[in-house]
Amino acid sequence: MLYDHGMSGLSNWGPVVVIILGYVIGFYFQNRRIDDLRDAMNGRFSDMNGRFSDLKDFIRSETSRLEDRMERIEHPVVKPSR
């Protein structure tokens, strides 16, 4: 029997190359999806940080307003009687 060793090696390695190429392309696109997910999560976290910052400012303003009211209750202004 006559075998062409050049073609035999190529025919054996062809499917292996295709499979490896498929894995490499899969890893590439999977990595891109993970990067997209990371960017989306970072965007959501920055939005939440902004909301918490607004909430902190609101709580501070309300706390100072309530402290002022309590101060006025503790020390009422008495009008002089006529």
Buried (B, 14 or more C-beta within 10 A) or exposed (E): EEEEEEEEEEEEEEEEEEEEEEEEEEEEEEEEEEEEEEEEEEEEEEEEEEEEEEEEEEEEEEEEEEEEEEEEEEEEEEEEEE
